[in-house]
């Protein structure tokens, strides 16, 4: 397995052997970011955003001993990129090398709750 450095200089495991590259989670994501930035400069896309969060399931709260407590945190999907194409469509992209079971579930929840199909690159 690969390692990555924390801010304090400690090496920790990266479970998919990806190494940080230019501030991105992988070389694939870094390359795609460069491509999208060029497309935005050329006017092919607009409103490029990175690391866009979407709430899939809200936090769950209960009253415990007279106080409102969070018993389950919200489930979120964080898109690698979001932009608007020339036709005015909002595109949500994910740079995927390996599709985990959790990712597959979140992809289905994005379609169900937000009517968004994730474009995998």
C-alpha positions as CSV (number, residue, x, y, z in Angstrom):
1,X,0.0,0.0,0.0
2,X,1.1,3.6,-0.6
3,X,1.8,6.2,2.0
4,X,1.0,9.9,2.3
5,X,2.4,12.6,4.4
6,X,0.2,14.4,7.0
7,X,0.8,18.1,7.8
8,X,2.9,17.0,10.8
9,X,5.2,15.0,8.5
10,X,3.9,11.5,9.6
11,X,3.5,8.9,6.9
12,X,0.1,7.2,6.8
13,X,-1.3,4.5,4.6
14,X,-3.4,5.4,1.5
15,X,-5.6,2.4,0.9
16,X,-5.8,2.7,-2.9
17,X,-2.0,3.3,-3.5
18,X,-2.8,6.8,-4.7
19,X,-0.2,9.5,-3.9
20,X,-1.1,13.1,-3.5
21,X,-0.1,15.1,-6.6
22,X,-0.1,18.9,-6.9
23,X,-2.6,19.0,-3.9
24,X,-5.0,16.5,-5.5
25,X,-5.8,13.0,-4.2
26,X,-4.3,11.3,-7.3
27,X,-2.4,12.0,-10.5
28,X,-5.6,11.2,-12.4
29,X,-7.5,13.9,-10.5
30,X,-4.6,16.4,-11.0
31,X,-4.5,15.8,-14.7
32,X,-8.3,16.2,-15.0
33,X,-8.2,19.5,-13.0
34,X,-5.5,20.8,-15.4
35,X,-7.7,19.8,-18.4
36,X,-10.8,21.4,-17.0
37,X,-9.0,24.6,-16.2
38,X,-7.8,24.8,-19.8
39,X,-11.3,24.2,-21.0
40,X,-12.6,27.0,-18.8
41,X,-10.0,29.4,-20.1
42,X,-11.0,28.4,-23.7
43,X,-14.7,29.1,-22.9
44,X,-15.7,25.5,-23.4
45,X,-17.0,25.3,-19.8
46,X,-17.9,27.8,-17.1
47,X,-18.3,27.9,-13.3
48,X,-15.7,25.2,-12.6
49,X,-15.7,24.2,-8.9
50,X,-13.7,21.6,-7.0
51,X,-14.6,19.4,-4.1
52,X,-18.3,20.2,-4.1
53,X,-20.3,18.6,-1.2
54,X,-23.8,17.1,-1.7
55,X,-25.8,15.9,1.3
56,X,-27.3,12.5,0.6
57,X,-28.8,11.7,4.0
58,X,-29.2,14.3,6.7
59,X,-28.0,14.0,10.3
60,X,-30.3,12.0,12.6
61,X,-31.2,13.5,16.0
62,X,-32.9,12.1,19.0
63,X,-33.8,13.5,22.4
64,X,-31.6,11.8,25.0
65,X,-31.8,12.7,28.7
66,X,-33.8,15.8,27.7
67,X,-31.1,17.0,25.2
68,X,-31.1,16.9,21.4
69,X,-28.3,14.6,20.4
70,X,-26.9,13.6,17.0
71,X,-27.0,9.9,16.8
72,X,-26.0,9.6,13.1
73,X,-24.0,12.2,11.2
74,X,-25.0,13.2,7.7
75,X,-23.8,11.2,4.7
76,X,-22.3,13.3,2.0
77,X,-20.8,12.8,-1.4
78,X,-18.0,15.1,-2.4
79,X,-17.7,15.6,-6.2
80,X,-14.2,16.1,-7.5
81,X,-15.5,18.7,-10.1
82,X,-18.6,20.5,-11.0
83,X,-19.0,22.8,-14.0
84,X,-21.4,24.0,-16.7
85,X,-21.0,22.8,-20.2
86,X,-21.6,24.8,-23.4
87,X,-25.2,23.6,-23.5
88,X,-25.9,24.9,-20.0
89,X,-25.9,21.5,-18.4
90,X,-24.4,21.2,-14.9
91,X,-21.9,18.3,-14.9
92,X,-20.7,16.6,-11.8
93,X,-17.5,14.6,-12.3
94,X,-15.5,12.1,-10.3
95,X,-12.0,10.9,-11.3
96,X,-12.3,7.3,-10.5
97,X,-9.7,4.6,-10.7
98,X,-11.4,2.1,-8.4
99,X,-15.1,2.0,-7.8
100,X,-15.7,1.0,-4.2
101,X,-19.0,-0.3,-3.0
102,X,-19.5,2.9,-0.9
103,X,-19.0,5.0,-4.0
104,X,-21.5,2.8,-6.0
105,X,-24.1,3.4,-3.3
106,X,-23.4,7.1,-3.2
107,X,-23.7,7.3,-7.0
108,X,-27.1,5.8,-6.8
109,X,-28.2,8.1,-4.0
110,X,-27.0,11.1,-6.0
111,X,-29.3,10.1,-8.9
112,X,-32.2,9.3,-6.6
113,X,-32.1,12.4,-4.3
114,X,-30.5,15.0,-6.6
115,X,-31.3,13.6,-10.1
116,X,-27.6,13.9,-10.9
117,X,-25.7,11.3,-12.9
118,X,-22.0,11.4,-12.0
119,X,-19.7,11.5,-14.9
120,X,-16.8,9.2,-14.2
121,X,-13.5,10.2,-15.9
